[in-house]
């Protein structure tokens, strides 16, 4: 099996509407579709595009097929301007945890920073140098 790309990342949200508003403002996110309950009677989340080909799924923390809780709560986002990305996230209500720092992903030099979103999720920003 060859992995072509990340299809989407799910973020567990205690307040789905607050998270939707944050990702719309912080990343110019656009709702692709509503996620409905199994019986179709209520909206419970969203699929959002936060960059071309990059999709974020916002839902309550219970995985609907098993009823179990998931610990997945980090997303890494590549940007061409880490400073303006940090500023936009702060303007949307996010908090800078660390960075930007100089480093590498394998042999590729990067700058990265870690931000905190409204669900206490880590948002890692990566800028290729």
Secondary structure, DSSP 4 states (H G I P E B T S, - for coil): -------EEEEE-SSHHHHHHHHHHHH--EEEEEEEPTTSSSEEEEEEEEETTEEEEEE-SB-TTT--B----EEEEE-S-HHHHHHHHHHTT-EEEEEEEEEEETTEEEEEEEEE-TTS-EEEEEEE-
